[in-house]
Amino acid sequence: MQLVVAGSHGFIGSTLVPHLRAGGNDVRVLVRGAAGGPAEIAWDPAAGRLDPAVLAGVDAVINLAGVNPGSRPLTTARKREVLSSRLSTTGLLARTLVELGDEGPQVLLQASGIGAYGSRGDDVLDEDEPIGTTFFAHVVRQWEAATEPAADAGVRVTHLRTGIVLGRGGGALGRLLPILRAGVGGRLGSGRQFWPWITLLDEVRAIEHLLTAPVHGPVNLVTAPARNAEVVAALARAMHRPAVVPVPAFALRTLLGDFSSEVLGSIRAIPAVLDSSGFVPTHRDLDTAARWVAHG
């Protein structure tokens, strides 16, 4: 397939692009600034600049672009940046696909987040659940809505509501794994909150699967939900380390501010659409996933 990826340098994108190329796909990436070769396409989302001609003949676009909300304190200015970085990229791509019509990509796989639902305790959440009222749910509502022009024009749009991605070197575990390896980690807050997890390998495999699976609308990119204490304990076991030093909720709120809701909130999301589409994860249980994270 002829594919274009935005957000190729992030935690997921940097694994997805080589995975897709290894599968025989022709993958080009969108970059800010001058293109460094034929595999790169220059664009400027803030200025609304993307030459539609570069997407002519492309089969699908995968948009993973957006500021990482957990990398800095979520001040009012940072919240605006988190939202605007998503709306500018998504809106520009959607408008470009509309302009191209039948000559352009007919598939848009659009990044989204499992924070769409807000913290819902022990409620089991599939893709039919309404969007919540937290800051991140507010972001998701507008983020997904920015694709509507493309969907209205007949493009198959799939919203990748990604959960807690288990992998080395970044993502939700970027700060937690070094602490666990040192043997001084533990549950976060009460530890009873549900974390809907998926390994990085299965995340990129699921995205690849959705390029051709006849699925549109929201898709929970998760393998299964498990309580935070269970996730932490599984990772610690895989590393042969104890996990006996809990991090109290008040400390997380002080350290992470509004982003603490993503760590302490409980989202018992299930992969109803992904399962029904025929996707089978490589890492089906938490212990297998934890061993993969710890040892590869």
WOGIJO-V798037 format. One line per field, one symbol per residue. burial: 1 if it has 16 or more other ideal C-beta (glycine too) atoms within 10 Angstrom, else 0. A space follows every 50 residues. Layout:
# WOGIJO-V798037
burial=???
This chain:
# WOGIJO-V798037
burial=10111111011111111011000010111110000000001010100001 00011001111111110011000100011011101111111111111101 00011111111111111111000010101001011111110011011011 10101111111111111001111001101100001111101011111111 11111111111010110111111111111111111111101010011000 0110010111111111111110110010101010010111111100
